[in-house]
């Protein structure tokens, strides 16, 4: 699939790092928000499809129950802008590990 990531606006964080403004949210991926083996696999499949479609900003949180599946999908791909939120904080932080 040919996607033009340059057309997606970016947000510049306080440290100068940029992330895509358009992100893929995982809040509604699992209706029960439980981190079961089946839900982890489902989340990994869905997030892998999002990455293949061109998403590079994946939103997850511990409360969503999607962290393991998102991690599995990221590990199997090469996203450029993984982000994370600190527990109890709505502020997003850039992860310099895989840019």
FENWO-V150283 format. One record per helix or strand of 2 or more residues. SS is the DSSP state (H for helix, E for strand). FROM is the first residue (numbers start at 1). TO is the last residue. Records with the same first field share a line. If there is no record, write none. Layout:
SS: FROM-TO  FROM-TO
This chain:
H: 5-7  37-53  62-64  67-75  96-98
E: 10-12  18-20  24-25  58-59  83-85  92-94
